[in-house]
């Protein structure tokens, strides 16, 4: 397995996304190179995670500060009304595949892609 691991989150379920954050932070501590990709409905979680009063803001802030956030899907952010929150967080908008991030690019660059 490659040390480069892309954790692509598609679900808009906050408790599922917590596992993405926990795994990314754990992998980082173990010397892997993890990156988190907000795709699909998960882009709608950005506003909740960015809220300092939110239950999981601390985990999100730690992952963001460690540079573990790859970015968010441009098309899904726009379609699902999350574009403003994604931009306010300064997350990179990815969209080289008809507005969506191309997972094939990551595979071609040697990344292991895990989907949630």
Order of alpha helices (4+ residues) and beta strands (2+ residues): beta-alpha-beta-alpha-alpha-beta-alpha-alpha-beta-alpha-beta
